[in-house]
Amino acid sequence: MNKQIPLYVVLAGLAVYAGSLWWQGGEGGEGGRERPPVPVTLEPVAARPMGDVVTALGTAEAREGVVITAEQSGIVEQIHFRDGESVSKGALLITLHDDEQQAKLREAEARLVDQRSQFERLRNLATSQAVSQSTLDEREAALKVAEAQLAVARAELDKRYIRAPFTGVLGARQLSPGALVTPGTQITTLDDISAMKVEFSVPETLAAFVRRGMTLNASSAALGNKSFVGTLSHVDTRVNPATRTLSLRAEIANPQRDLKPGMLMDLQISRDAGEALAVPEGALISVANQQFVYRVGADNIAKQVPVKTGRRRVGHVEVLDGVQAGDQVIVEGIHKVRDGQKVAPVAATANAS
């Protein structure tokens, strides 16, 4: 004869069995094993620049740039440079055929010698009243004309030699020996890229913020965001009424010539260079109106600590209270951690204050 066991007896037995398992396993887990530490990434609380920052975009230009052309028509006799060569101010780049100018120069020199000789002879005679003063004056005027004609001849000859107007880097040459050039014919380009100019604009609301001489940081994605230092060299005196913006110009040092004309530049101008304790934005936990971080001590135990926050900058938040410089806080793996739990740091970033 089969006997039916009441339902409440079955439930009571299951409860007793589950309780025994809990007692045997303990709070640490089944079989008394503790939960493994949670892998996390730590970063120290450190002082970082937290001043007001203005960001803008601009295009890099050479500090000085020019297209080298000829002033006179002529045949290219010699080319004295190579593509991409660095040259100093006054370096000879092109020699044009100059036989005619050389002949005119020799003629002017001979004429000057003759006029000077005649003037000296008449001046000696004038001391003895042998010639009139008016005759001597006419000869002196002729001498000055001869001197002027020689200066013109030299200037005409000098135009046959095309030189670099300033120190810089040459572009590709656009002609060959024997080519005929005319005024305006492009020969090459010359750029001074020891420093770069960047023109950009900011909203008119920042007109009182920016001033000439301010230091700025610049970077370009084309160079892996390598940082460059520059100076605000010009602040326009007028606000553009159409765009409500203020035009600015910066000069950025480029000693290694990494920056090239045309590169897009990311600019940051800091008004206040002061520093403050800050933590990465990823280290903060928001609960209602309270902010927390997980601080990890030498025992690798995560402790939830309330903090008071201040100013925010890209990637970081100022902390006014709750942690000290050097405290290690969790920046990655934070959502797997509970207060009082043991963690396993897997990486630690350097203090980039």
HELIX and SHEET records of a PDB file:
HELIX    1   1 LEU A    7  GLY A   25  1                                  19    
HELIX    2   2 GLU A   30  GLY A   32  5                                   3    
HELIX    3   3 ASP A   99  ALA A  126  1                                  28    
HELIX    4   4 GLN A  133  ASP A  158  1                                  26    
HELIX    5   5 GLU A  204  LEU A  206  5                                   3    
HELIX    6   6 ALA A  221  LEU A  223  5                                   3    
HELIX    7   7 GLU A  281  ALA A  283  5                                   3    
HELIX    8   8 ILE A  334  LYS A  336  5                                   3    
SHEET    1   A 8 ALA A  46  PRO A  49  0                                        
SHEET    2   A 8 GLU A 275  PRO A 280 -1                                        
SHEET    3   A 8 HIS A 316  ASP A 321 -1                                        
SHEET    4   A 8 ALA A 302  ARG A 313 -1                                        
SHEET    5   A 8 GLN A 290  VAL A 296 -1                                        
SHEET    6   A 8 GLN A 328  GLU A 332 -1                                        
SHEET    7   A 8 VAL A  38  PRO A  44 -1                                        
SHEET    8   A 8 VAL A 343  ALA A 348  1                                        
SHEET    1   B 6 ALA A  46  PRO A  49  0                                        
SHEET    2   B 6 GLU A 275  PRO A 280 -1                                        
SHEET    3   B 6 HIS A 316  ASP A 321 -1                                        
SHEET    4   B 6 ALA A 302  ARG A 313 -1                                        
SHEET    5   B 6 GLN A 290  VAL A 296 -1                                        
SHEET    6   B 6 ILE A 285  VAL A 287 -1                                        
SHEET    1   C 8 SER A  86  VAL A  87  0                                        
SHEET    2   C 8 GLY A 168  LEU A 170 -1                                        
SHEET    3   C 8 GLN A 186  PRO A 203 -1                                        
SHEET    4   C 8 VAL A  53  THR A  69 -1                                        
SHEET    5   C 8 LEU A 264  SER A 270 -1                                        
SHEET    6   C 8 THR A 215  SER A 220 -1                                        
SHEET    7   C 8 LYS A 226  ASN A 240 -1                                        
SHEET    8   C 8 THR A 245  ALA A 253 -1                                        
SHEET    1   D 4 TYR A 161  ARG A 163  0                                        
SHEET    2   D 4 LEU A  92  LEU A  96 -1                                        
SHEET    3   D 4 GLY A  74  ILE A  79 -1                                        
SHEET    4   D 4 LEU A 180  VAL A 181 -1                                        
END                                                                             
